[in-house]
Structures are given as C-alpha cells and as structure tokens.
Amino acid sequence: MITTVTLNTSVDKLYLVDKLEDYTVMRVKEVHNTAGGKGLNVSRVAALLGEQVTALGFAGGYNGQYAEALLKKDGIESAFTTIQSETRSCINIRETSTSKHTELLEPGAMVTETEADQFLLEYQSRIQQADVITISGSVPQGIPIDFYAKLIHCAKQKQKPVLLDTSGKLLMEGIKAKPTLIKPNTDEMMQLLGRTIHSEEDVVRAALELQERGVENIVISLGKDGAVAVCKEGIFRCKTPDIPVINTVGCGDSMIAGLAVGMSRHLSMQETLRLAMAVSTANALTMQTGNFRKEDLETLLTQVQVRKI
C-alpha cells in the first residue's frame, strides 16, 4: 500500500476556453474538477496503476468535503485531518486554440498547532501499514519549515521508504532527514548546492554529492530531455520519446507515483525508472492532471530508454 501526504490540499478546477481575453466576460466551454495538491495527483496515478492508496493531509469546510468526495469517486481512501479553515481552490485556465494555460493558486488554509499535532498522530498510525510513503508539494500557513523532516524521521524509525518531492527551504530542511528518494529539477539542484549546473556531467556530480549527504536515490528531472538517476544500483540516463504534448501539469507527480509503485512492487531501479518515465509521459498526453490512458502507458513502456552509464 502507498500512503501519500498532501498538506496543501485544494479543489482544482480546469477551465477550458477558446482564448483568454482581457477586460471581458468569458464563457467557459468545459470544467473539470479534481481533488488537488501534488500528493493527490500522485494518489490518482498510483491508484490507476492498480495500487491501494491512502491519502493523508488537511481538509476543511465545504471544499474539504468536496475534495474527499472526489477522491472517493476515484477509488482512493482519504484520512484527512479536519481543520477549521476552508480548503483552497486552484484554477487552471487553458486556451484550446493555443494550448497556453494560466494558473491561479489560492494560498493554503491556516492550520493551527493543535491541528498539526493531530495530523502527526494520524500519520504515525497510518504509516504502520504503508509499503511506501510519498510527501509532496508546499505546506499551508501555520506549518513550520521542518515539518517534512519530522515526517521523514517518523517513517525511517518504522523502516519505511519515503519519497520527498518539494522545493526551496522545505527541500533543504527535508534532505537533512535523509529521505529515501528526492526528485529535484536542475534549478532546485542549483538552489540546494549553491552553484550553477551547465551539463549532464554537472548533474551527475551534484547528485553524487547529495548521495554522500545520505539521500540514497536522486532522480533529476530534465523536462522533455528525460532524467538522470543516481542510486544504489548505479547511474542511469532516462530518455522519453517525442510526443504531442497536451498538458504538462502533473507530469512530475505522475513520475513520483511511478517511482513509488516500482518501489512498492520491489522492481529493480531500472524498471522502476522505466515505469516512472512512461507514466509521466502518458500524463502529458491527457487533458486531466494526474491521469493517463492505459493504452498510452503500454506503448510508452516499450519506447522509454533507461540505460546505465
């Protein structure tokens, strides 16, 4: 079973318009609502891959109830900690004529110290049954910067693998607790190490440095150029085929889901990376975030290249 952590939960709304125009009334052609936050994208993709998933996080008000209902519809068990503040909404406006999109992200709901403590108790109880834990995204107001590090420590005490996918100070603090895997991009790597990265060789050297700090597996996302992975099994270069991209939102979360599923199934790192890259690319072929078509995944699994370097 995979347990996902999404502290900054939201209700995500995808608005489809022909073209976004200034200073006028716009008629939305289609609306797609999903339970949002990076970890809930991970939850949906892992569930679509056939895994049992439990989603943890914070939920409050009518939006929080709606997010839980949307997850239930997707076959995902939620065990959110209830908060007094209303769960946020996030809007993605996509132009069908240009494929451009504009995102409007509300700030996260306020979480009290008591609510945070209650989440920790629920988390410690729930991860007992988890095979893999994922921690994704930003944190809402009221959550301290070292909160992810606490979650990682708890998981490691119970000998549970934990994947961390965040950025900025949360990532800097989180890696001090030595998560099992992180998935930064090159910009995030430069922030972590305080230096520029110009080449693939620089990426590998940077990942090896983080590995020396105690992070066992580092998967560096290179966008359309694939990824580089440094892990216990060696160094791997991952490449994906050229595809007609429809939506890149959620591709990174889909990659985390693939990595978590591969680890849960005890696949080799090479096969885990193949699954993660394929499902991430499959997400880009759909309009919905944190989703994929099984036929796309099956095709891409034969096209993704993962070689040891």
DASUL-V17956 format. One record per backbone hydrogen bond with DSSP energy under -1.0 kcal/mol. CO is the residue of the C=O (numbers start at 1). NH is the residue of the N-H. Records with the same first field share a line. If there is no record, write none. Layout:
CO = NH / NH
This chain:
1 = 131 / 132
2 = 54
3 = 134
4 = 56
5 = 136
10 = 36
11 = 90
12 = 34
13 = 92
14 = 32
15 = 94
16 = 29
17 = 96
18 = 97
30 = 16
32 = 14
34 = 12
36 = 10
37 = 40 / 41
38 = 42
39 = 43
40 = 44
41 = 45
42 = 46
43 = 47
44 = 48
45 = 49
46 = 51
47 = 50
52 = 2
53 = 77
54 = 4
55 = 79
56 = 6
57 = 81
59 = 83
60 = 64 / 87
61 = 65
62 = 66
63 = 67
64 = 68
65 = 69
66 = 70
67 = 71
68 = 72
69 = 73
70 = 74
71 = 76
72 = 75
77 = 55
81 = 59
88 = 11
89 = 106
90 = 13
91 = 104
92 = 15
93 = 102
94 = 17
95 = 99
100 = 95
102 = 93
104 = 91
112 = 116
113 = 117
114 = 118
115 = 119
116 = 120
117 = 121
118 = 122
119 = 123
120 = 124
121 = 125
122 = 126
123 = 127
126 = 129
132 = 3
133 = 163
134 = 5
135 = 165
140 = 143
141 = 111
144 = 147
146 = 150
147 = 151
148 = 152
149 = 153
150 = 154
151 = 155
152 = 156
153 = 157
154 = 158
155 = 160
156 = 159
161 = 133
162 = 180 / 181
163 = 135
165 = 137
168 = 172
169 = 173
170 = 174
171 = 175
174 = 177
175 = 178
180 = 217
181 = 164
182 = 219
184 = 221
185 = 189
186 = 190
187 = 191
188 = 192
189 = 193
190 = 194
199 = 203
200 = 204
201 = 205
202 = 206
203 = 207
204 = 208
205 = 209
206 = 210
207 = 211
208 = 212
210 = 215
211 = 214
217 = 182
218 = 230
220 = 228
222 = 225
223 = 226
226 = 222
227 = 238
228 = 220
229 = 236
230 = 218
231 = 234
234 = 231
235 = 309
236 = 229
237 = 307
238 = 227
239 = 305
243 = 245
248 = 251
250 = 254
251 = 255
252 = 256
253 = 257
254 = 258
255 = 259
256 = 260
257 = 261
258 = 262
259 = 263
260 = 264
261 = 265
262 = 267
263 = 266
268 = 272
269 = 273
270 = 274
271 = 275
272 = 276
273 = 277
274 = 278
275 = 279
276 = 280
277 = 281
278 = 282
279 = 283
282 = 285
283 = 286
284 = 246 / 247
293 = 297
294 = 298
295 = 299
296 = 300
297 = 301
299 = 302
300 = 303 / 304
305 = 239
307 = 237
